[in-house]
Amino acid sequence: MSMGAAECARRAGLTVRALRVYERHRLIEPRRTGKGWRCYGPQELRRLNVIVTLKAFGMTLAQIRTLLATKPPPLMRVLQLQLQICSARSEAADKAVGLVKTALTTIKTGKRLSLDDLCNLTRSMEMENQHGLFQAFREQINEAITPEEERAVMTWMAARPPDEMNAIRQASPQVHALLRSLQDLREKEVDPAAPEAQALIARENELAVRYGLRNHTATLLEWNTPLALKWLRVGGRAVSRFMSSQSVAPDEGLTAYLHAALVASPWYRALEPIVDEAAVLVDEKAQPSAAPAQALVGRLQRICADYSLGDPLVHARWARATLFRWPTEDSPRKQAAWMFLASVIEAGKRGDDDGAPVVIRTGPPKTPHGSAAFATRLDDGDALTPGVQNKVPTAH
């Protein structure tokens, strides 16, 4: 008994595109008819069951391929893992249902929900949302990021200060709620410069400053620009796909809309003359201690204070880094300008006054990918040991 790709995808709850991806990664090899049509039978379906189960544990397609090529897990072990996953999700769903039923009963009796009740309801729904977003991110990683690249990013994140990563985790629910609101405006085709979009951008700035999100993004891009750009684009596609109410191919539409709204913000426009004048000073090979450079940084500091943009040095580093993310024709010139402003601020903090000109680099740093040992075991009776938990990148 066998079936074609469309029928197999429909009955297995997958997509034809997913079947093609698994075949491209040499995870399945459906036999062909005389006319070249793919045929899927019991063997392919058993293999698909293993693939989907291991993906749910966070394994990449490359890791799954290695595992299946060396020692395919017994069906009994795969079913045990499926039971573990389903039980965990069922328990979380049952708890959420219980919370909702309790809330409905409370409201029907004319009582108000307590603060704890509201927090528990929000937490239960956010956990479901986080799981869905993680799955979307995992799918995008499997398609666009190599195992070596993923290990490099995870190693970098593991080495970041705990306070920094804890702040990002605390910010995530609020950032995701904000992005969902932006997605609603995007689907309604609201102008990014419209008041409702700009109100969300003001909120985005508040979160970015409070939780240090811009410093994290700038540091990531400074560490390894090419890899960081791939990682951020994967995150952008995952967020857009997860939050879209329409069935569309993954793209970066939501993060592009966010960027357009940032460009339309009053503080972005207020900073443009600063950047233009800094670019002139770069062309003139000005020194950090020069009066025009100091005056320019003074104006930057006032704008950061007026619009609550946080530390001017962090903002300068972040603004330069985002030009790699959203390049334009004059990006190199603006990157040089922001780097110059950052160097003037740093020199002032160090108390430098040696008159040395600032060396400006506009290209991405040539940092090689890091590496880390990664082992996954799945034998009969062994526990599955996934790699470091992925962090879905924010749009900052």
PEFEN-V692127 format. One record per run of one state. SS is the DSSP state (a for helix, b for strand, c for the rest). FROM is the first residue (numbers start at 1). LEN is the number of residues. If there is no record, write none. Layout:
((SS & FROM & LEN) (SS & FROM & LEN))
This chain:
((c & 1 & 2) (b & 3 & 1) (c & 4 & 1) (a & 5 & 8) (c & 13 & 3) (a & 16 & 9) (c & 25 & 6) (b & 31 & 2) (c & 33 & 5) (b & 38 & 3) (c & 41 & 1) (a & 42 & 15) (c & 57 & 4) (a & 61 & 11) (c & 72 & 3) (a & 75 & 34) (c & 109 & 6) (a & 115 & 30) (c & 145 & 2) (a & 147 & 12) (c & 159 & 3) (a & 162 & 26) (c & 188 & 7) (a & 195 & 17) (c & 212 & 1) (a & 213 & 11) (c & 224 & 1) (a & 225 & 19) (c & 244 & 9) (a & 253 & 11) (c & 264 & 2) (a & 266 & 18) (c & 284 & 3) (b & 287 & 1) (c & 288 & 3) (a & 291 & 16) (c & 307 & 5) (a & 312 & 14) (c & 326 & 5) (a & 331 & 20) (c & 351 & 6) (b & 357 & 1) (c & 358 & 39))
